[in-house]
Each structure stands twice: as C-alpha cells, then as structure tokens.
C-alpha cells in the first residue's frame, strides 16, 4: 500500500491547518473604526492624517528620516526614480530574479533596465556583475532583498559612491529586516516597500518609499500628489511632474495596526527559520542559502532552500513540490522567473522607444545571460511562504516530516 498522499496515502497534515494570511487582530479593527468614523478616508489632502502618522512611524522603524506612502509597491520605485530626476535613456541596473516591477519602473519612466544575474549563495544581485555593467549612461542601481536574504549593501554602497550612482533598495520582502543593526531601506538613497496582499505587512495594496534626504522627500510628496507643491514640501527649486499615487487613509489605518506587531512576528519567524535551517541541513539533497552575519535581523517573507534531485533518486523538483502539496504543504518553485524570459514583460518599442538602442529587437530571453537565475527558477529553488513559519518549531517539524517521508518513499514516484 502506498504511503505517499499523492498516491492515495494519508497526508502529513492538512492545508487548512496552517495559519491564514493576511493576519489581523483588534489593532487593525480599532484603527479602521476610528478612520471610518472620522469621515476622512481619502488620500487627499496629501499626506492625509493616518498616512502621515504611518509614514513617520514606519520610517522610524526602519531607521530612515522620512517616509512617503504610495498606492502600491510598484509605484514607489517609479516615484523614487522621478524624485531623483530620472532622464530619458538612463540605465538602471536590476537583478533578473525578482518581480517585474523592479525593472518595469525603469521602462515606465523612459529609462532602460539592465539585467544582471544573481549570486548562487543567496540569490541576491551579483555585485561583481553590477560593477561590470556600469556604463556612462548608468545612473541607478536597484538591488532586491530577496526572500529572507539582504543584498550586499556594503559593496553596493561602495560601487554607487565610486560611480556616482543612486541606490534604490527594493525591500518588498524585507519589512523589519536590518543590516549591521540598521533597518534596510535606510542604507541607500531610497528604500521601497510593498504592502500588497501577500507581503509581511499588508493593506491589500499600498507601498512606502523611504529616504533620509529632505529634498528627495519633498519631491516624493509632490510626485505622489499630482505634482503639487504644498506647505511642508515646497522648498525645492522648480517642479516635478507627478500623478495621483496617493494611498487612502483606510489603508494607512490597517498598516498602523500591522506595524504594531511587526517586531514580535519578525522575531517569531526568525526563530522558526533558524530551526528550519538546522533541520534542513541534515537532509541529503536539500541545502540552505548562505547566512550572512551582516544581516542582523531577517524578515523571512519567503524561506528559500535548494533542491538537488540526486538526493531523491533523480526526482525533478516540480514532482517533489506536487508530492509536498499532497502532504498538506504548498511550496513554490518558479515563484520568480528571469524577468527578460517572461512573456508578461515585453514592453513594445513603439511605446517605449528609449529601449531601442540597447534592445533593438525588444526585451527577450536572450538579452542577458543569467544561468544562476535560470537554474534557480526552473530546477533548484523551493519557496516557502512566511505563514509556514508562524506555527513555530511544531510547524517546522511537520515540514521536515513531509520532506523525509517523500525521500524515504521516492520510489513510488519514479
């Protein structure tokens, strides 16, 4: 009789037994009711009451001087480029292994994304390739703090200083993370965070951009508020061309509730992840990503580990994931694919003509060689969403039991 659930055996657990996300409690309810009764729900005047309160609190949490809320985490990247004075044809160096918005912000501001590969140790941007990619047209670098890892901010800041580049940290996965004891998002010129529904903090949608440069902060406020220059953000020279990127006060109210327990849940996930790493390292065919001691607090939006089919008698990763799902644990493999290889990322040259010089045939899979990202996306990486860490060590033991069960009975799948 089969033991594996995918073949009709009993599952290790049930999907519904894992914590649901998003999570909320009375903190969000109280903030929402207060805002509802205020009759002041919108994004205008900008920043509105709750948006102003949340932006200041979150910036302080991440050790930045200023925060400016946006409608989502894609527009925060767009706003940062605009506030920094992006020009048509500027090159923006980005990792290929991330969500589309990291490169899309360059396209939408008439700039040009330049794709580089990731390093195999932790899947963050390969800093050696960043420096090699710098040209006379390069003006920005956007590293991504990916999954549970923080990009090498020490090297990136050094490269940006050397070449006079603007550093925008993409922190969509990294709420609460710290590097050398200082919050991510405060090391570069800008730090971008997303509050989309899957993120560690969420209002369904939303985002925030951090900076410690007063002129950038004022320009960000204008970019987000249709280009207006109003009291408190009107001291810079000239004007910026903006749009309505504002967040509503209802969203900001939810985020204030989410922020109230960020430190607590970050530490809970960090403890569970450390135990998970210890246990995974004991399993043949599974390896964990490099732990960088400079990342003094890890956020764990996604816990990523590497799968080697040799430890499972040649079983492909995707078959392993199907078996894990049947056991009650829903993991992902191609959570991200190399951006340039994705059909969904195909900006038309007649709409975005600044791309033509670097990409005369458009952005296609062959415009950048990124073998590490390809291996991660299609063969090696396994992504586990953060709710699986919220059951602590008991949850980790369940995950380990499912992996060992599949490994011990892999012949049923071959």
Residue pairs with C-beta under 8 A, 6 or more apart in sequence:
1 9
2 8
2 9
2 409
2 412
3 9
3 405
3 409
3 412
4 323
4 326
4 327
4 405
4 406
4 409
4 412
4 413
5 11
5 12
5 323
5 326
5 327
5 328
6 322
6 323
6 325
6 326
6 327
6 413
7 412
7 413
11 326
11 327
11 328
12 327
12 328
12 329
12 398
12 401
12 402
12 405
13 327
13 328
13 329
13 398
13 402
14 328
15 328
15 329
15 330
17 328
18 328
18 329
18 387
18 388
18 391
18 395
19 387
19 390
19 391
20 387
21 198
21 385
21 386
21 387
22 197
22 202
22 204
23 265
23 390
24 254
24 257
24 258
25 257
25 261
27 256
27 257
27 258
27 260
27 261
28 253
28 254
28 257
28 258
29 257
30 257
31 50
31 253
31 254
31 256
31 257
32 250
32 253
32 254
32 257
34 253
35 41
35 50
35 249
35 250
35 252
35 253
36 250
38 49
38 249
40 48
40 49
40 249
41 248
41 249
41 250
42 48
42 246
42 248
42 249
43 51
43 71
43 244
43 246
43 247
43 248
43 249
44 225
44 246
45 230
46 221
46 224
46 225
46 228
46 230
46 246
47 55
47 68
47 69
47 221
47 246
48 246
48 248
48 249
48 252
49 249
50 249
50 250
50 252
50 253
50 256
51 69
51 246
51 247
51 248
51 249
51 252
53 252
53 256
54 67
54 69
54 208
54 252
54 255
54 256
54 259
55 66
55 67
55 68
55 69
55 208
55 252
56 67
57 256
57 259
58 67
58 193
58 208
58 210
58 255
58 259
59 65
59 66
59 67
59 208
59 210
61 176
61 183
61 259
61 262
62 171
62 183
62 184
62 185
62 186
62 191
62 210
63 178
63 182
63 183
63 186
64 183
64 185
64 186
64 191
64 210
64 211
64 212
65 211
65 212
65 213
65 214
65 217
66 210
66 211
66 212
66 214
66 216
66 217
66 220
67 208
67 209
67 210
68 79
68 208
68 209
68 211
68 217
68 220
68 221
68 224
69 206
69 207
69 208
69 224
69 246
69 247
69 252
70 76
70 79
70 206
70 207
70 208
70 209
70 224
70 245
70 246
70 247
71 205
71 206
71 207
71 244
71 245
71 246
71 247
72 194
72 195
72 196
72 205
72 206
72 207
73 101
73 172
73 192
73 193
73 194
73 195
73 196
73 199
73 206
73 207
74 101
74 104
74 105
74 194
74 207
75 207
75 245
76 192
76 193
76 194
76 207
76 208
76 209
77 101
77 102
77 105
77 142
77 168
77 170
77 192
77 209
78 105
78 108
78 109
78 245
79 209
79 220
79 223
79 224
79 245
80 105
80 168
80 189
80 190
80 192
80 209
80 211
80 220
81 92
81 105
81 106
81 109
81 111
81 140
81 168
82 109
82 219
82 223
82 240
82 241
82 242
83 190
83 211
83 216
83 219
83 220
83 223
83 240
84 139
84 140
84 166
84 168
84 189
84 190
84 216
86 109
86 110
86 111
86 139
86 140
87 110
87 111
87 139
88 110
88 111
88 354
89 110
89 111
89 112
89 137
89 354
89 357
90 106
90 111
90 112
90 137
90 138
90 139
90 140
91 111
91 112
91 113
91 114
91 135
91 137
91 138
91 139
91 140
91 358
92 103
92 105
92 106
92 111
92 112
92 113
92 114
92 138
92 139
92 140
92 141
92 142
93 114
93 116
93 130
93 133
93 134
93 138
93 140
93 141
93 142
94 102
94 103
94 106
94 113
94 114
94 115
94 116
94 125
94 141
94 142
94 144
94 339
95 102
95 115
95 116
95 117
95 118
95 124
95 125
95 126
95 143
95 144
95 146
95 373
96 115
96 116
96 117
96 118
96 338
96 339
96 340
96 368
96 370
96 373
97 117
97 118
97 123
97 144
97 146
97 336
97 338
97 339
97 370
97 372
97 373
97 376
97 377
98 144
98 146
98 170
98 336
98 339
99 172
99 336
100 339
100 342
100 344
100 345
101 172
102 142
102 144
102 170
102 339
103 113
103 115
103 339
103 345
104 113
104 345
104 347
105 142
106 112
106 113
106 140
107 113
107 347
107 352
107 355
110 352
110 354
111 139
111 140
111 354
112 137
112 354
112 355
112 357
112 358
112 359
113 339
113 363
114 133
114 138
114 358
115 338
115 339
115 340
115 367
115 368
115 370
116 125
116 126
116 129
116 130
116 133
116 368
116 370
117 126
117 129
117 368
117 369
117 370
117 371
117 372
117 373
118 124
118 125
118 126
118 146
118 370
118 372
118 373
118 376
119 125
119 126
119 127
119 372
120 372
120 375
121 289
121 290
122 146
122 149
122 289
122 290
122 292
123 146
123 147
123 149
123 289
123 304
123 372
123 373
123 376
123 381
124 143
124 144
124 145
124 146
124 149
124 150
124 151
124 152
125 143
125 144
125 151
125 152
125 156
126 372
127 151
127 152
127 155
127 156
127 159
130 141
130 143
130 156
130 159
131 159
131 163
134 159
134 163
134 165
138 163
138 165
139 165
139 166
140 165
140 166
140 167
140 168
141 156
141 159
141 160
141 165
141 166
141 167
141 168
142 168
142 169
142 170
143 151
143 153
143 156
143 167
143 169
143 170
144 151
144 170
144 172
144 173
145 151
145 169
145 170
145 171
145 173
145 174
145 177
145 184
145 299
146 173
146 304
147 173
147 289
147 300
147 301
147 302
147 303
147 304
147 383
148 173
148 273
148 289
148 298
148 299
148 300
148 301
148 302
148 303
148 304
149 289
149 290
149 292
149 295
149 298
149 304
150 174
150 177
150 179
150 184
150 292
150 294
150 295
150 298
151 169
152 292
153 169
153 179
153 184
153 187
153 188
153 294
154 294
156 167
156 188
157 167
157 187
157 188
159 165
160 166
160 167
160 188
166 188
166 189
166 190
167 187
167 188
167 189
167 190
168 188
168 189
168 190
168 191
168 192
169 184
169 185
169 187
169 188
169 190
169 191
169 192
170 192
171 177
171 184
171 185
171 191
171 192
171 193
172 192
172 193
172 194
172 196
172 199
172 301
173 199
173 200
173 299
173 301
173 302
174 184
174 185
174 193
174 299
174 301
175 193
175 199
175 200
175 201
175 262
175 266
175 299
175 301
176 183
176 200
176 262
176 263
176 266
176 297
176 299
177 183
177 184
177 266
177 295
177 297
177 298
177 299
178 184
178 295
178 296
178 297
179 187
179 294
179 295
179 296
180 294
180 296
181 296
184 191
184 299
185 191
185 192
185 193
185 210
186 210
186 212
189 211
189 213
189 216
190 209
190 210
190 211
190 216
191 209
191 210
191 211
192 207
192 208
192 209
192 210
193 201
193 207
193 208
193 209
193 210
194 206
194 207
195 201
195 202
195 203
195 204
195 205
195 206
195 207
195 208
195 251
195 255
195 258
196 202
196 204
196 205
196 206
196 207
197 204
197 205
198 385
199 301
200 262
200 265
200 266
200 299
200 300
200 301
200 386
201 255
201 258
201 259
201 262
202 254
202 258
203 247
203 250
203 251
203 252
203 254
203 255
203 258
204 251
204 254
205 251
206 247
206 251
206 252
206 255
207 247
209 220
211 217
211 220
215 236
217 233
218 232
218 233
218 234
218 235
218 236
219 233
219 236
219 240
221 230
221 232
221 233
222 228
222 229
222 233
222 239
222 240
222 242
223 240
223 241
223 242
223 243
223 245
224 242
224 244
224 245
224 246
225 242
225 244
225 245
225 246
226 242
226 243
226 244
227 239
227 240
227 241
227 242
227 243
228 242
229 236
229 239
265 390
266 297
266 299
266 300
268 389
268 390
268 392
269 298
269 299
269 300
269 386
269 389
269 390
270 297
270 298
270 300
271 392
271 393
272 389
272 390
272 391
272 392
272 393
272 395
272 396
273 298
273 300
273 303
273 389
275 393
275 396
276 303
276 389
276 396
276 399
276 400
277 288
277 291
279 396
279 397
279 400
280 286
280 287
280 288
280 305
280 400
280 403
281 287
281 288
283 311
283 400
283 403
283 404
283 407
284 311
284 407
285 307
285 308
285 309
285 310
285 311
285 312
285 407
286 305
286 306
286 307
286 308
286 311
286 403
287 305
287 306
287 308
288 305
288 306
289 304
289 305
289 306
300 386
300 389
301 385
301 386
302 335
302 383
302 384
302 385
302 386
303 383
303 384
303 386
303 388
303 389
304 381
304 382
304 383
304 384
305 381
305 382
305 384
306 380
306 381
306 382
307 317
307 320
307 379
307 380
307 381
307 382
308 380
309 315
309 316
309 317
311 407
312 320
312 406
312 407
312 410
313 410
313 411
313 414
314 414
315 410
315 413
315 414
316 379
317 333
317 379
317 380
317 382
318 333
319 413
320 382
320 406
321 331
321 332
321 333
321 382
323 406
323 413
324 330
324 331
324 402
324 403
324 406
325 331
327 402
327 405
327 406
328 398
328 402
329 384
329 388
329 398
329 399
329 402
330 385
331 382
331 383
331 384
332 382
332 383
332 384
332 385
333 377
333 378
333 381
333 382
333 383
334 377
334 378
335 381
335 383
336 376
336 377
337 377
337 378
338 365
338 368
338 370
338 373
338 374
338 377
339 345
340 363
340 364
340 365
340 367
340 368
340 370
341 365
341 374
345 363
346 362
346 363
346 364
347 355
347 362
347 363
348 362
349 355
349 356
349 359
349 362
355 362
355 363
359 367
384 399
388 395
388 399
389 395
389 396
391 398
406 413
